[in-house]
Amino acid sequence: MAKTLVRLTVNGATHEVAVEPRDTLAQALRDGCGLTGTKVGCDLGTCGCCAVMLDGRAALACLTLALEAEGRAITTIEGLGGGTNLHPLQEAFATCGGSQCGYCTPGFIVTSAALLDHEPSPSRERIKDAISGNLCRCTGYIKIVDAIERAADRIRVAKTPADAPSRELQHN
């Protein structure tokens, strides 16, 4: 099958990747861009391990063709945080014990980041709904939901103007 050169904007950088028309975004990210944080679990769209953000919304990279992602802003787990600074979700997952083996963690974190970008104060039920497409085989979901709530609190506090009254975080 003939390959096509596709330009992908991933984590703010442009990557030119040769793909076959049937290649998924997950394949292009992992093999073409060298970004292995996007995991492939089921390769059928049922586990959520491959979640990335496309134009700020959570999407499954195993079900998205690489050609479909051209011209769109792609954010992977590597694009959250910056340098040695962890994203509040990454910190919260570590602090709250939201992962065990860690294979599903990038998908949970990216899905949660998309949620918190659009809904800074989601209810516990809304969080559960947002991550319902992400599966974990190692741990219960309580610590994952706790981690997302903790990160939401930290993000809101960080965005609060310095002259606003301070408040305690709910999950210390």
Residue frames as a rotation matrix with the C-alpha (Angstrom) as fourth column:
MET 1
0.587 0.810 0.000 0.00
0.810 -0.587 0.000 0.00
0.000 0.000 -1.000 0.00
ALA 2
-0.088 -0.617 0.782 1.34
0.546 -0.687 -0.480 3.47
0.833 0.384 0.397 -0.86
LYS 3
-0.134 -0.041 -0.990 2.31
0.952 -0.284 -0.117 5.74
-0.277 -0.958 0.077 1.99
THR 4
0.449 0.330 0.830 1.23
0.495 -0.865 0.076 9.35
0.744 0.377 -0.552 2.29
LEU 5
-0.705 -0.689 -0.168 3.11
0.567 -0.405 -0.718 12.05
0.426 -0.602 0.676 4.11
VAL 6
0.482 0.875 0.042 0.91
0.587 -0.358 0.726 13.56
0.651 -0.325 -0.686 6.81
ARG 7
-0.599 -0.595 0.536 1.70
0.004 -0.672 -0.741 16.62
0.800 -0.442 0.405 8.94
LEU 8
0.365 0.674 -0.642 0.61
0.686 0.272 0.675 16.18
0.630 -0.686 -0.363 12.51
THR 9
-0.163 -0.335 0.928 0.68
-0.431 -0.822 -0.373 18.95
0.888 -0.461 -0.011 15.10
VAL 10
0.474 0.218 -0.853 1.45
0.504 0.727 0.466 17.08
0.722 -0.651 0.234 18.30
ASN 11
0.453 -0.236 -0.860 2.00
0.843 -0.202 0.499 18.88
-0.291 -0.951 0.107 21.60
GLY 12
0.730 -0.037 -0.683 2.63
-0.061 -0.998 -0.011 22.09
-0.681 0.050 -0.730 19.66
ALA 13
-0.358 -0.905 -0.230 5.29
-0.466 -0.040 0.884 20.63
-0.809 0.424 -0.408 17.35
THR 14
0.574 0.516 -0.636 4.87
-0.797 0.175 -0.578 19.62
-0.187 0.839 0.512 13.71
HIS 15
-0.322 -0.591 0.740 5.77
-0.272 0.806 0.525 16.06
-0.907 -0.032 -0.420 12.74
GLU 16
0.132 0.309 -0.942 5.83
-0.989 0.103 -0.105 14.74
0.064 0.946 0.319 9.19
VAL 17
-0.366 -0.137 0.921 4.97
-0.427 0.903 -0.036 11.06
-0.827 -0.406 -0.389 9.21
ALA 18
-0.611 0.153 -0.777 4.62
-0.712 0.323 0.623 8.62
0.346 0.934 -0.088 6.32
VAL 19
-0.474 0.551 0.687 1.45
-0.419 0.545 -0.726 6.61
-0.774 -0.632 -0.027 6.85
GLU 20
-0.918 0.374 0.130 -0.65
0.334 0.554 0.763 4.14
0.214 0.744 -0.633 4.97
PRO 21
-0.452 0.806 0.382 -4.32
-0.454 -0.577 0.679 5.16
0.767 0.134 0.627 4.63
ARG 22
0.438 0.661 -0.609 -5.28
0.134 0.621 0.772 2.47
0.889 -0.420 0.183 7.16
ASP 23
-0.510 -0.733 -0.450 -2.74
0.582 0.091 -0.808 3.57
0.633 -0.674 0.380 9.83
THR 24
0.589 0.733 -0.341 -4.24
0.724 -0.292 0.625 4.80
0.358 -0.615 -0.703 13.06
LEU 25
0.607 -0.326 0.725 -3.23
-0.383 -0.919 -0.092 7.89
0.696 -0.222 -0.682 14.93
ALA 26
0.840 -0.310 0.445 -1.89
-0.338 0.343 0.876 5.63
-0.424 -0.887 0.183 17.69
GLN 27
0.594 -0.642 0.485 0.47
0.757 0.650 -0.066 3.98
-0.272 0.407 0.872 15.20
ALA 28
0.474 -0.396 0.786 1.58
0.437 -0.670 -0.601 7.34
0.765 0.628 -0.145 13.80
LEU 29
0.752 -0.170 0.637 2.25
-0.562 -0.671 0.484 8.76
0.345 -0.722 -0.600 17.27
ARG 30
0.756 -0.430 0.494 4.14
-0.173 0.596 0.784 5.72
-0.632 -0.678 0.376 18.51
ASP 31
0.393 -0.599 0.698 6.01
0.765 0.634 0.113 4.66
-0.510 0.489 0.707 15.37
GLY 32
0.366 -0.192 0.911 6.26
0.775 -0.479 -0.412 7.89
0.516 0.856 -0.027 13.42
CYS 33
0.559 -0.086 0.825 6.67
-0.275 -0.958 0.087 10.47
0.782 -0.275 -0.559 16.19
GLY 34
-0.405 -0.759 -0.509 8.34
0.225 0.457 -0.860 8.28
0.886 -0.463 -0.014 18.82
LEU 35
-0.472 0.355 0.807 5.72
-0.818 -0.519 -0.250 9.25
0.330 -0.778 0.535 21.41
THR 36
-0.574 0.133 -0.808 5.13
0.054 0.991 0.124 5.99
0.817 0.028 -0.576 23.24
GLY 37
-0.942 0.276 0.190 3.07
-0.252 -0.211 -0.944 7.43
-0.221 -0.938 0.269 26.11
THR 38
0.029 0.956 -0.293 -0.05
-0.995 -0.002 -0.104 6.75
-0.100 0.294 0.950 24.06
LYS 39
-0.710 -0.292 0.641 -0.68
-0.381 0.925 -0.001 3.10
-0.593 -0.244 -0.767 24.80
VAL 40
-0.215 0.660 -0.720 -2.54
-0.814 0.287 0.505 0.59
0.540 0.695 0.475 22.67
GLY 41
-0.513 0.129 0.848 -4.53
-0.650 0.587 -0.483 -1.82
-0.560 -0.800 -0.217 24.79
CYS 42
0.049 0.674 0.737 -7.45
0.111 0.730 -0.674 -3.43
-0.993 0.115 -0.039 23.04
ASP 43
-0.907 -0.387 -0.167 -6.97
-0.056 -0.282 0.958 -1.72
-0.418 0.878 0.234 19.65
LEU 44
-0.569 0.786 0.243 -10.78
0.752 0.379 0.539 -1.80
0.331 0.489 -0.807 19.40
GLY 45
-0.519 0.331 0.788 -11.81
-0.180 -0.943 0.278 1.38
0.835 0.003 0.550 21.20
THR 46
0.483 0.803 -0.350 -13.07
0.166 0.309 0.937 -0.27
0.860 -0.510 0.015 24.36
CYS 47
0.284 -0.421 -0.862 -10.27
0.930 0.340 0.141 0.32
0.234 -0.841 0.488 26.92
GLY 48
0.976 0.184 0.118 -9.32
0.163 -0.973 0.165 4.01
0.146 -0.142 -0.979 26.58
CYS 49
0.409 -0.892 -0.190 -5.56
0.638 0.131 0.759 3.40
-0.652 -0.432 0.623 26.94
CYS 50
-0.363 -0.591 0.721 -4.91
0.931 -0.195 0.309 5.27
-0.042 0.783 0.621 23.69
ALA 51
0.668 0.738 -0.095 -6.80
0.734 -0.674 -0.084 8.44
-0.126 -0.014 -0.992 24.59
VAL 52
-0.681 -0.727 0.085 -5.37
0.730 -0.667 0.148 11.69
-0.051 0.164 0.985 23.24
MET 53
0.092 0.707 -0.701 -6.88
0.282 -0.694 -0.663 15.12
-0.955 -0.136 -0.263 22.83
LEU 54
-0.527 -0.108 0.843 -7.93
0.847 -0.149 0.510 16.24
0.071 0.983 0.170 19.36
ASP 55
-0.429 0.305 0.850 -8.70
0.109 -0.917 0.384 19.94
0.897 0.257 0.360 19.33
GLY 56
-0.676 0.016 0.736 -9.12
-0.656 -0.468 -0.592 19.81
0.335 -0.884 0.327 23.11
ARG 57
0.426 0.869 0.254 -11.52
-0.905 0.403 0.140 16.87
0.019 -0.289 0.957 23.20
ALA 58
-0.282 -0.496 0.821 -10.71
-0.527 0.796 0.300 13.31
-0.802 -0.348 -0.486 24.28
ALA 59
0.554 0.375 -0.743 -10.45
-0.828 0.335 -0.449 10.91
0.080 0.865 0.496 21.35
LEU 60
0.592 -0.320 0.739 -9.35
-0.056 0.899 0.434 7.32
-0.804 -0.298 0.515 20.92
ALA 61
0.001 -0.725 -0.689 -6.18
-0.861 -0.351 0.368 7.18
-0.508 0.593 -0.625 18.85
CYS 62
-0.758 -0.266 0.595 -6.74
-0.026 0.925 0.380 3.52
-0.651 0.273 -0.708 17.95
LEU 63
0.033 0.862 0.506 -10.01
0.776 0.297 -0.556 4.42
-0.629 0.412 -0.659 16.18
THR 64
0.720 0.133 -0.681 -8.82
-0.179 -0.913 -0.368 7.65
-0.670 0.387 -0.633 14.56
LEU 65
0.639 -0.524 0.563 -7.01
0.768 0.389 -0.510 7.38
0.048 0.758 0.650 11.27
ALA 66
-0.230 -0.825 -0.516 -3.76
0.726 -0.498 0.474 9.32
-0.649 -0.265 0.713 11.14
LEU 67
-0.717 -0.016 0.696 -5.00
0.616 -0.483 0.623 11.06
0.326 0.875 0.357 7.98
GLU 68
0.337 0.935 0.107 -8.05
0.690 -0.323 0.648 12.32
0.641 -0.144 -0.754 9.91
ALA 69
0.532 -0.177 -0.828 -5.81
0.751 -0.351 0.559 14.06
-0.390 -0.919 -0.054 12.45
GLU 70
-0.495 -0.737 0.461 -3.98
0.865 -0.471 0.175 16.24
0.088 0.485 0.870 9.94
GLY 71
-0.454 0.244 0.857 -4.60
0.141 -0.930 0.339 19.92
0.880 0.275 0.388 10.64
ARG 72
0.705 0.709 0.016 -5.88
0.038 -0.060 0.997 19.26
0.708 -0.702 -0.069 14.15
ALA 73
-0.069 -0.690 0.721 -4.21
-0.848 -0.340 -0.406 19.99
0.525 -0.640 -0.562 17.47
ILE 74
0.528 0.132 -0.839 -3.16
0.138 0.961 0.238 16.70
0.838 -0.241 0.489 19.08
THR 75
0.044 -0.512 0.858 -2.18
-0.933 -0.329 -0.148 16.52
0.358 -0.794 -0.492 22.74
THR 76
0.273 -0.071 -0.959 -0.67
0.121 0.992 -0.039 13.36
0.954 -0.105 0.279 24.18
ILE 77
0.869 -0.003 -0.495 0.38
0.491 0.139 0.860 12.52
0.066 -0.990 0.122 27.73
GLU 78
-0.113 -0.993 -0.039 3.84
0.992 -0.115 0.050 13.84
-0.055 -0.033 0.998 26.83
GLY 79
-0.399 0.006 0.917 2.28
0.439 -0.877 0.197 17.23
0.805 0.481 0.348 26.09
LEU 80
0.769 0.637 0.064 0.78
0.209 -0.345 0.915 17.69
0.605 -0.690 -0.398 29.55
GLY 81
0.675 -0.586 -0.449 2.90
0.457 -0.146 0.878 19.42
-0.579 -0.797 0.169 32.14
GLY 82
0.910 -0.411 0.058 6.13
-0.190 -0.537 -0.822 20.90
0.369 0.737 -0.567 30.93
GLY 83
-0.023 -1.000 0.018 9.70
-0.618 0.000 -0.786 19.72
0.786 -0.029 -0.618 31.11
THR 84
-0.798 -0.326 -0.506 10.23
0.175 0.679 -0.713 18.41
0.576 -0.658 -0.485 34.62
ASN 85
-0.742 0.609 0.282 6.94
-0.615 -0.449 -0.648 19.92
-0.268 -0.654 0.707 35.85
LEU 86
-0.846 0.515 0.140 4.13
0.530 0.839 0.119 17.45
-0.056 0.175 -0.983 36.16
HIS 87
-0.426 0.836 0.346 0.56
-0.222 -0.467 0.856 18.34
0.877 0.288 0.385 35.24
PRO 88
-0.426 0.314 0.848 -1.66
-0.904 -0.160 -0.395 18.51
0.012 -0.936 0.352 38.35
LEU 89
0.705 0.691 -0.160 -3.36
-0.696 0.717 0.033 15.31
0.137 0.088 0.987 37.20
GLN 90
0.279 -0.694 -0.664 -0.03
-0.030 0.685 -0.728 13.49
0.960 0.223 0.170 36.99
GLU 91
-0.696 -0.525 0.490 0.85
-0.445 -0.221 -0.868 14.67
0.564 -0.822 -0.079 40.49
ALA 92
-0.069 0.778 0.625 -2.56
-0.993 0.006 -0.117 13.73
-0.094 -0.629 0.772 41.86
PHE 93
0.718 0.285 -0.635 -2.48
-0.426 0.901 -0.077 10.24
0.551 0.326 0.768 40.34
ALA 94
-0.210 -0.874 -0.438 0.88
0.083 0.430 -0.899 9.65
0.974 -0.225 -0.017 42.05
THR 95
-0.744 -0.090 0.662 -0.23
-0.574 -0.419 -0.703 11.18
0.340 -0.903 0.261 45.36
CYS 96
0.046 0.907 0.419 -3.59
-0.982 0.119 -0.149 9.42
-0.185 -0.404 0.896 45.52
GLY 97
-0.645 -0.324 0.692 -2.38
-0.250 0.945 0.210 6.05
-0.723 -0.038 -0.690 44.26
GLY 98
0.301 0.873 -0.384 -4.50
-0.627 -0.122 -0.769 6.34
-0.719 0.472 0.511 41.14
SER 99
0.523 -0.136 -0.841 -2.42
-0.719 0.460 -0.522 3.83
0.458 0.877 0.143 39.22
GLN 100
0.658 -0.387 0.646 -0.77
-0.246 0.701 0.670 0.51
-0.712 -0.599 0.366 39.81
CYS 101
0.200 -0.636 0.746 0.82
0.797 0.548 0.254 -0.99
-0.570 0.544 0.616 36.71
GLY 102
-0.217 -0.266 -0.939 0.37
-0.035 -0.959 0.280 2.38
-0.975 0.094 0.199 34.95
TYR 103
-0.782 -0.141 0.607 -0.52
0.551 0.296 0.780 1.08
-0.289 0.945 -0.154 31.51
CYS 104
0.057 0.917 0.394 -3.97
0.964 -0.153 0.216 2.70
0.258 0.368 -0.893 31.50
THR 105
0.035 -0.035 -0.999 -2.85
0.740 -0.671 0.049 5.85
-0.671 -0.741 0.002 33.32
PRO 106
-0.907 -0.384 -0.175 -1.98
0.190 -0.741 0.644 8.00
-0.377 0.551 0.745 30.28
GLY 107
-0.611 0.746 0.265 -5.47
0.436 0.038 0.899 7.43
0.661 0.665 -0.348 28.86
PHE 108
0.245 0.683 -0.688 -7.13
0.964 -0.096 0.249 8.29
0.104 -0.724 -0.682 32.17
ILE 109
-0.251 -0.431 -0.867 -5.02
0.599 -0.772 0.210 11.42
-0.760 -0.467 0.452 32.58
VAL 110
-0.989 -0.114 0.090 -5.54
0.139 -0.557 0.819 12.72
-0.043 0.822 0.567 29.05
THR 111
-0.285 0.956 0.068 -9.29
0.645 0.139 0.751 12.02
0.709 0.258 -0.657 29.22
SER 112
0.283 0.357 -0.890 -9.45
0.942 -0.279 0.187 13.80
-0.182 -0.891 -0.415 32.59
ALA 113
-0.651 -0.574 -0.497 -7.41
0.437 -0.819 0.372 16.76
-0.620 0.025 0.784 31.31
ALA 114
-0.822 0.430 0.374 -9.91
0.261 -0.301 0.917 17.22
0.507 0.851 0.136 28.47
LEU 115
0.151 0.907 -0.393 -12.74
0.847 0.086 0.524 17.10
0.509 -0.412 -0.756 31.01
LEU 116
0.150 -0.119 -0.981 -11.15
0.841 -0.506 0.190 19.64
-0.520 -0.854 0.025 33.37
ASP 117
-0.892 -0.449 0.063 -10.29
0.398 -0.710 0.581 21.98
-0.216 0.543 0.811 30.49
HIS 118
-0.618 0.729 0.294 -14.01
0.090 -0.306 0.948 22.21
0.781 0.612 0.124 29.68
GLU 119
0.602 0.798 -0.004 -15.51
0.026 -0.014 1.000 21.62
0.798 -0.602 -0.029 33.13
PRO 120
-0.338 -0.878 0.340 -13.26
-0.343 -0.221 -0.913 22.93
0.876 -0.425 -0.227 35.92
SER 121
-0.645 0.161 0.747 -15.64
-0.752 0.039 -0.658 21.83
-0.135 -0.986 0.096 38.70
PRO 122
-0.250 0.599 -0.761 -17.13
-0.458 0.620 0.638 18.48
0.853 0.508 0.119 37.67
SER 123
0.448 0.459 0.767 -19.16
-0.892 0.282 0.353 16.50
-0.054 -0.842 0.536 40.16
ARG 124
-0.453 -0.582 0.675 -17.94
-0.580 0.767 0.273 13.07
-0.677 -0.269 -0.685 41.21
GLU 125
0.277 0.647 0.710 -20.68
0.244 0.668 -0.703 11.56
-0.929 0.368 0.028 39.03
ARG 126
0.906 0.026 -0.422 -19.60
-0.365 -0.456 -0.812 13.65
-0.213 0.890 -0.404 36.04
ILE 127
-0.090 -0.995 -0.031 -15.99
-0.965 0.079 0.250 12.49
-0.246 0.053 -0.968 36.52
LYS 128
-0.347 0.017 0.938 -17.15
-0.130 0.989 -0.066 8.87
-0.929 -0.144 -0.341 36.60
ASP 129
0.710 0.670 0.217 -19.15
0.177 0.128 -0.976 9.45
-0.682 0.731 -0.028 33.42
ALA 130
0.685 -0.481 -0.547 -16.21
-0.717 -0.577 -0.392 11.12
-0.127 0.660 -0.740 31.65
ILE 131
-0.396 -0.917 0.038 -13.83
-0.907 0.398 0.138 8.24
-0.142 0.020 -0.990 32.41
SER 132
0.349 0.640 0.685 -16.38
-0.532 0.737 -0.417 5.49
-0.771 -0.218 0.598 31.78
GLY 133
0.944 -0.033 -0.330 -14.60
-0.289 0.407 -0.867 4.60
0.163 0.913 0.374 28.53
ASN 134
-0.051 -0.999 0.018 -11.30
-0.765 0.028 -0.643 4.03
0.642 -0.047 -0.765 30.34
LEU 135
0.877 0.353 -0.326 -10.67
-0.128 0.826 0.549 0.63
0.463 -0.439 0.770 31.85
CYS 136
-0.130 -0.888 0.440 -8.23
-0.931 -0.044 -0.363 -0.33
0.342 -0.457 -0.821 34.60
ARG 137
0.443 0.264 -0.857 -7.54
-0.150 0.964 0.219 -3.97
0.884 0.031 0.467 35.37
CYS 138
-0.406 -0.786 -0.467 -5.37
0.373 0.324 -0.869 -3.38
0.835 -0.527 0.162 38.46
THR 139
-0.972 -0.042 -0.231 -7.08
0.227 -0.429 -0.874 -1.00
-0.062 -0.902 0.427 40.84
GLY 140
-0.001 0.994 -0.113 -10.50
0.943 -0.037 -0.332 0.20
-0.334 -0.107 -0.936 41.83
TYR 141
-0.058 0.043 0.997 -11.71
0.727 -0.683 0.072 3.46
0.685 0.729 0.008 40.43
ILE 142
0.800 0.413 -0.435 -12.09
0.599 -0.517 0.612 5.25
0.028 -0.750 -0.661 43.78
LYS 143
0.126 -0.844 -0.522 -8.46
0.540 -0.383 0.750 6.41
-0.832 -0.376 0.407 43.88
ILE 144
-0.600 -0.273 0.752 -8.65
0.799 -0.257 0.544 7.46
0.044 0.927 0.372 40.23
VAL 145
0.329 0.802 0.499 -11.73
0.649 -0.576 0.498 9.60
0.686 0.160 -0.710 40.87
ASP 146
0.729 -0.152 -0.668 -10.10
0.559 -0.431 0.708 10.98
-0.395 -0.889 -0.229 44.04
ALA 147
-0.337 -0.942 0.004 -7.04
0.718 -0.254 0.649 11.95
-0.610 0.221 0.761 42.00
ILE 148
-0.403 0.259 0.878 -9.15
0.757 -0.444 0.479 13.75
0.514 0.858 -0.017 39.39
GLU 149
0.730 0.682 -0.045 -11.02
0.561 -0.561 0.608 15.66
0.390 -0.470 -0.792 42.10
ARG 150
0.416 -0.664 -0.621 -7.74
0.607 -0.306 0.733 16.61
-0.677 -0.682 0.276 43.76
ALA 151
-0.601 -0.661 0.449 -6.29
0.762 -0.305 0.571 17.84
-0.240 0.686 0.687 40.47
ALA 152
0.064 0.715 0.697 -9.46
0.728 -0.511 0.458 19.83
0.683 0.478 -0.552 39.72
ASP 153
0.840 0.207 -0.502 -9.13
0.530 -0.517 0.672 21.54
-0.121 -0.831 -0.544 43.11
ARG 154
-0.001 -0.947 -0.322 -5.45
0.612 -0.255 0.749 22.35
-0.791 -0.196 0.579 42.50
ILE 155
-0.550 -0.160 0.820 -6.11
0.817 -0.308 0.488 23.69
0.174 0.938 0.300 39.01
ARG 156
0.483 0.800 0.355 -8.93
0.640 -0.600 0.479 25.93
0.597 -0.004 -0.802 40.26
VAL 157
0.722 -0.279 -0.633 -6.75
0.482 -0.454 0.749 27.26
-0.496 -0.846 -0.193 43.11
ALA 158
-0.345 -0.928 0.141 -3.89
0.728 -0.169 0.665 27.93
-0.593 0.332 0.734 40.68
LYS 159
-0.436 0.253 0.864 -6.24
0.747 -0.434 0.504 29.92
0.503 0.865 0.001 38.43
THR 160
0.613 0.665 -0.426 -7.63
0.788 -0.479 0.386 31.96
0.052 -0.573 -0.818 41.34
PRO 161
0.378 -0.475 0.795 -6.34
0.099 -0.833 -0.544 35.56
0.921 0.284 -0.268 41.24
ALA 162
-0.511 -0.740 -0.437 -3.86
0.539 0.120 -0.834 36.43
0.669 -0.662 0.337 43.98
ASP 163
-0.866 0.179 0.467 -6.21
-0.403 -0.803 -0.439 39.02
0.296 -0.569 0.767 45.48
ALA 164
0.144 0.946 -0.291 -9.09
-0.457 0.324 0.828 36.55
0.878 0.014 0.479 45.81
PRO 165
0.295 -0.004 0.955 -9.77
-0.942 0.166 0.292 35.01
-0.160 -0.986 0.045 49.23
SER 166
-0.630 -0.583 -0.513 -7.87
-0.645 0.761 -0.071 31.74
0.432 0.286 -0.856 49.60
ARG 167
0.561 0.763 0.321 -9.56
-0.826 0.493 0.271 28.47
0.048 -0.417 0.907 50.43
GLU 168
-0.256 -0.631 0.732 -8.32
-0.648 0.674 0.355 25.11
-0.718 -0.383 -0.581 51.58
LEU 169
-0.545 0.048 -0.837 -8.09
-0.688 0.544 0.480 22.22
0.479 0.837 -0.263 49.15
GLN 170
0.484 0.849 0.211 -10.70
-0.849 0.398 0.349 19.57
0.213 -0.348 0.913 49.75
HIS 171
0.959 -0.145 -0.244 -8.26
0.144 0.989 -0.022 16.66
0.245 -0.014 0.969 49.44
ASN 172
0.438 -0.847 0.303 -5.12
-0.833 -0.509 -0.218 17.34
0.339 -0.156 -0.928 51.45
